[in-house]
Amino acid sequence: MQKRLKLLNESRIIKKYTFLEYKFSSNFLYYKAKPELINNDLIYIKEFVTTSEYAYSFHWQKQNGELITRWDNATHHKSLKTYPHHKHTSKIEESYETTLNDIIKFIEKKIF
């Protein structure tokens, strides 16, 4: 969790963030967070991590709620080369961004 907190604290695009939910034990980590970006966009983050499982959803939207991109690894869209990883824009696309670090880097490139 410390690595994720560090990323949220040190990213140049994140103005502030709040944790909406946070649960952990020695076997798992589950959290939801809502960072606000320097341009007032929002990211809704949901990650579930164990030693054998990783589920995520990163939802980037404008302040008015308009979707920019959502990344997740829900087990649908089996025809994609990056299955189960995919992103939603105006269509469903392959996604090579699968971690919070990847998403932050992607958004940084778009903002700057």
N, C-alpha and C positions, 0 to 999 in steps of 0.2 A: 504494500500500500504506500510505503514511503516514496517509492519511485513515481507513482501516480500523483501523489501530493506535490512532489517536487516539480513535476511537469506543469501542473495547474498553477503553482506559485511562480514559476520562472518563465513561462511562455510570454512572449512580448505581445501576443494578441489577446490574452485574457485579462480583462479589467477586474473582474471579481467572479467568485463562484460560491455556490451553496451546495451542501450535500442534502439531498432529499430523502435518502435512505442509506444506511450503512450497517452491514452485518458481517461478522467474520468469526472464524474459529481457527484452530490449527489445520483444519481440512479444507476451508473454502474462504472466499472473499466475494461479497456481493454488495454493490453500491450503485446508487443513482446520484448524479450530480448535474447541476445546471450552471455552466459558465456563461457569463456575459462578456462579449468580445468588445474590443476597442471601438468598433464601428456600430455597436449596439445589437449586432446579430446575437443569437443564442445557440448553444449546443446542449442537447439533452444527451447525457451519457448514461449507459447502463452496461455494467460488466459483471459477469459471474465467472469466477476462476477457481478451479481445483487443480490437483496435480494431473488429472486426465481429461478435463473438460474446460472449454473456453467458449462462452456465449457473450455476444456483445450487440449493442445497437448504439450508433452515434447519429444523432439527428440534428443537422445544421439548418437553422431557419432564420429568416428575417424577423425583426422585432414584431411585425404585424402577423406572424404565424405562417407566412409563405415558405414552403419547403424549398431549400436550396439543394441539399443532398442528404440522403440517409444511407448509412452503411449498416449492414447486419449480416449475420451468418445463420439466419433461420433456414431450415432445410426444405426450401422450395427452389424453384428456378434451376432444376437439375441439368438443363441443357447448357448452362454457362460453363466455360472452361475453368473458372475460378470457384465453382460450386464447393461449398455452400456460401462462400463469400460473394457478396454482390452489393450494388448500390442503386438507389432509387434517385433519379433526377426527373426529367420529363419522360424517361423510360427506364427500364431495368437494364443495368450494365454489369459487366465483369468488374471486379474490384480487387486490387492488389493492396489496398489500404485496409489493414486488419487490426491495428492496434491504436490506442489513443495517441501515441507518438506519431504514427503515420498520418492520422487525421489532422493533428495540429500542424504538422509540416505542410500538408496539402492545403489547408485553409490559409496558412501564412503566405504561401505562394500566390493565392488568389487575392488576398487583401493588399499585399505590398507589391 
